[in-house]
Amino acid sequence: MSEGYEYRGTARAILKEGAHVGDVVKITRRDETFEGALMPRYELADDEHIVIKLRNGYNIGIKLSPDLKIEKIGLGAKPTFASQTYIGKKEELPTIVIISTGGTIASRVDYRTGAVRPALTTNDLLTVVPRLAEIANLQTEVIFTLLSENIYASHWTEIVKTVAKYIDQNCEGVVICHGTDTLAYTSAALSFALQNLPVPVILVGSQRSSDRPSSDAAFNLVNAVQAAAHAPIAEVMVGMHETISDDAMVLHRGTKVRKLHTSRRDAFRSVNSSPLARIQREEITLLTADYQKKDQKRRLVVKPFFNQKAALVKFYPGLDPQVIEWYVQEGYRGLIFEGTGLGHLSRDCFSSVQKAIDSGMFLGMCSQCVHGRVNMKVYDTGRYLYRIGVTPLEDMLPETAFVKLSWILAQTTDLNEVKKVMETNLVGEIDSRSIYD
Amino acid sequence: MSEGYEYRGTARAILKEGAHVGDVVKITRRDETFEGALMPRYELADDEHIVIKLRNGYNIGIKLSPDLKIEKIGLGAKPTFASQTYIGKKEELPTIVIISTGGTIASRVDYRTGAVRPALTTNDLLTVVPRLAEIANLQTEVIFTLLSENIYASHWTEIVKTVAKYIDQNCEGVVICHGTDTLAYTSAALSFALQNLPVPVILVGSQRSSDRPSSDAAFNLVNAVQAAAHAPIAEVMVGMHETISDDAMVLHRGTKVRKLHTSRRDAFRSVNSSPLARIQREEITLLTADYQKKDQKRRLVVKPFFNQKAALVKFYPGLDPQVIEWYVQEGYRGLIFEGTGLGHLSRDCFSSVQKAIDSGMFLGMCSQCVHGRVNMKVYDTGRYLYRIGVTPLEDMLPETAFVKLSWILAQTTDLNEVKKVMETNLVGEIDSRSIYD
């Protein structure tokens, strides 16, 4: 976001007649009229659209055409996110906490400088997405401003403690803004660390920053706050677009979700599971009966720590078995393998696997197939690995298994206990039924 | 397959009236009649079905019910895969070569011992799947009998040389039977190593062994031979079930396919691409116009070698950056990262990445999102990694990128050349168009 944000080409030609980025404009085209602040050109967009931020917080991209009329109705100084009048607490609305960790959803572009800053004081949020004030009394806290590829165990602990603090204060739901890159790892971490939840905890991200015509930031935030306020599900969930249109958000169980597209708005999918609920036109539809019900009297159990001597190892043809031994030498206490198919490694790895077992390491097996369940009883390879002590982890996602291992290793040094917990479903991470998508 | 194969429970009760595994039986139920050899009980199946192998080579599972009549019409000695009369060469049929590397599809269970053996002499194949004799004149060669998790670079080379040998002898198509676990890695390897193909080369596997009621082995083999004989596409492809029913096979481009389910028959999917063709009721429908046409006069280019100093590294929150440095110390010449989102690693990895770059290693970036395309120009992390020399690999699958790197490193020591080839589409592995599934 360090380059110029003014428009180019056709867009520039039309705009130079009067309006500049930041101005409030009125755009008329045939029967339609749009009013809003002219947003910066997104660097990768074409030059045939302009983007305005409507008063309700949504951005809209408008294709330029000869019949388009653009009228400047406000000055450039106006839309710089200055504080609005603070909207006081409404007794009839639930109190929802929005915790920000950074990422695309928590950011806004400064119209003047192009810099990206987290927009998460309550006032800022209400300026950007005024609709939120009608849904809930908001409390907000920015705990970090990180791209999510930089979020890991110690940050998970801090997020967990912050959520627990607000639940202790009797908030009715929590929304966590987070970058999408590692959002599913964090949702797994929170699922294990925040057990026996009384209220919904919803992680939300956005795939397009709020200066883009196709931004999903406002839509996702409004729906996540709706869900935190009204969903009857007291679990850690990820709330994101169900499809590429702004039609609905779905809530995925925190241990059963994966980012499955680099850029689509509906990149997040439940894997080996169904979404728990859909939020559509402000209505919440439950998609399963199998969930933990909201109960503000339930007593939260917090186990916020993660041990960093766990690792995730993806097998592939030619993987150097010495990598496994390197982890043994470095004092790692457990590995999760992303094996092939039903849970396999090549026989070249067997002696290194045996050394890892002999060292007292926990070794768990998941599949790199993404979907489906491991079964180490079908082929000789699986049977052998199972016999020497590799633990099959059913239909658990490898990313979730890695996080779970890191979490349980922070609580016990007893290998049998680690193994027992890894094999046991705690918060929906293992589904005993076969899922055939 | 080392346990008992006789039936238990209800199935046993009915069967003990007369028929045993291996016998030819006639089963009558209401209006239906089935005749075939009684197959062994599959260890994981329930006790309420029996399985018979029909004369056309397909297996069928029949639910036991009180109105079922089972009549023994042949002795147990009959269905032991004894040689049938060899069917001589028919001039009007194309010559298709079936090369076996092992895996579920190439195996059959001996009715008497439960041992699994590759069934790939021509006679054996025609006994198991007689339909094949009507499609093509078959030549067969068993080059190994491996579970595919044990197949890697040196085996790829041997497969490549074998395919090239038969293409030199003017065969009209090649089918390669292969375990499904690493089938997509091998298909990528063959795609790079066998360029300028004159005829189709089709890798085929099966998800259920041929002694299971739901076995896809015969269906897949018949359709793969059909495709090798008649598809107008001279590329390396993977042919597998399109859906979970025996309705159609689709052919996936060898560089754009991934096993995306541990057990479903339609586990293989084209990723960031569409299948090239569908084979349904013996008819081939092209699904794209973008393919290399069959031309038996085209001169095959064979580059069969792979360098094993390439590795695939999946990033996850907390990945120890020392792993990257370990690869440097071990003299690796290139790494493919499975980054998060658009192609990111945590900033904790930056200094190790810099050391790898300084050592002259090639570093390529793909995404762990499976679907979509990396873009290292959107966020600071991507921009930084790009600036210091990490190469974004567009929409290439990480598995394909790893294989391609291993292949190009066997041909040149010039880092610029490696980089140029990795960025260039050779055989469909990079699609310049955006794909929105």
Contacts between the chains, C-beta under 8 A, distances in Angstrom:
chain1	res1	chain2	res2	distance
A	44	B	377	7.7
A	44	B	378	7.5
A	147	B	344	7.2
A	147	B	379	6.1
A	147	B	380	6.9
A	147	B	381	5.7
A	148	B	340	7.4
A	149	B	315	7.7
A	149	B	317	7.9
A	149	B	339	7.7
A	149	B	340	5.1
A	149	B	341	7.3
A	149	B	344	4.1
A	149	B	345	6.4
A	149	B	346	5.0
A	149	B	347	7.9
A	149	B	381	5.7
A	150	B	346	5.0
A	150	B	347	5.5
A	150	B	348	7.5
A	150	B	381	8.0
A	151	B	317	6.2
A	152	B	317	3.7
A	152	B	318	4.4
A	152	B	346	7.1
A	153	B	317	7.2
A	153	B	318	5.6
A	179	B	341	7.9
A	180	B	341	6.2
A	181	B	340	3.7
A	181	B	341	3.9
A	181	B	344	5.7
A	182	B	316	7.9
A	182	B	317	5.1
A	182	B	340	5.7
A	185	B	316	6.7
A	185	B	317	5.0
A	186	B	317	7.7
A	244	B	436	7.2
A	259	B	340	7.7
A	259	B	341	6.9
A	259	B	369	5.3
A	260	B	369	5.9
A	260	B	370	5.6
A	260	B	371	5.7
A	261	B	369	5.5
A	261	B	370	7.7
A	261	B	371	4.4
A	261	B	372	4.4
A	261	B	437	7.6
A	262	B	341	6.0
A	262	B	342	5.3
A	262	B	343	7.8
A	262	B	367	5.0
A	262	B	369	4.7
A	262	B	371	7.1
A	262	B	372	3.0
A	262	B	373	5.8
A	262	B	374	6.4
A	262	B	375	7.3
A	263	B	342	6.9
A	263	B	372	5.3
A	263	B	373	7.1
A	263	B	375	7.4
A	264	B	371	7.7
A	264	B	372	6.8
A	264	B	436	6.6
A	264	B	437	7.8
A	267	B	369	6.7
A	267	B	372	7.5
A	308	B	318	5.6
A	310	B	318	7.8
A	311	B	318	7.9
A	311	B	319	7.6
A	311	B	320	6.9
A	312	B	314	6.6
A	312	B	316	4.9
A	312	B	319	7.7
A	314	B	312	6.7
A	314	B	314	4.4
A	314	B	338	7.3
A	315	B	149	7.7
A	316	B	182	7.9
A	316	B	185	6.7
A	316	B	312	4.9
A	316	B	399	6.6
A	316	B	402	6.2
A	317	B	149	7.9
A	317	B	151	6.2
A	317	B	152	3.7
A	317	B	153	7.2
A	317	B	182	5.1
A	317	B	185	5.0
A	317	B	186	7.8
A	318	B	152	4.5
A	318	B	153	5.6
A	318	B	308	5.7
A	318	B	310	7.8
A	318	B	311	8.0
A	318	B	406	7.1
A	319	B	311	7.6
A	319	B	312	7.7
A	320	B	311	6.9
A	320	B	330	7.4
A	322	B	330	7.3
A	323	B	323	7.2
A	323	B	326	7.4
A	326	B	323	7.4
A	326	B	326	5.7
A	330	B	320	7.3
A	330	B	322	7.3
A	338	B	314	7.3
A	339	B	149	7.7
A	340	B	148	7.4
A	340	B	149	5.1
A	340	B	181	3.7
A	340	B	182	5.7
A	340	B	259	7.7
A	341	B	149	7.3
A	341	B	179	7.9
A	341	B	180	6.2
A	341	B	181	3.9
A	341	B	259	6.9
A	341	B	262	5.9
A	342	B	262	5.3
A	342	B	263	6.9
A	343	B	262	7.8
A	344	B	147	7.2
A	344	B	149	4.1
A	344	B	181	5.7
A	345	B	149	6.4
A	346	B	149	5.0
A	346	B	150	5.0
A	346	B	152	7.1
A	347	B	149	7.9
A	347	B	150	5.5
A	348	B	150	7.5
A	367	B	262	5.0
A	369	B	259	5.2
A	369	B	260	5.9
A	369	B	261	5.5
A	369	B	262	4.7
A	369	B	267	6.7
A	370	B	260	5.6
A	370	B	261	7.7
A	370	B	370	6.5
A	371	B	260	5.7
A	371	B	261	4.4
A	371	B	262	7.2
A	371	B	264	7.7
A	372	B	261	4.4
A	372	B	262	3.1
A	372	B	263	5.3
A	372	B	264	6.8
A	372	B	267	7.5
A	373	B	262	5.8
A	373	B	263	7.1
A	374	B	262	6.4
A	375	B	262	7.3
A	375	B	263	7.4
A	377	B	43	8.0
A	377	B	44	7.6
A	378	B	44	7.4
A	379	B	147	6.1
A	380	B	147	6.9
A	381	B	147	5.7
A	381	B	149	5.7
A	381	B	150	7.9
A	399	B	316	6.6
A	402	B	316	6.2
A	406	B	318	7.1
A	436	B	244	7.2
A	436	B	264	6.6
A	437	B	261	7.5
A	437	B	264	7.7
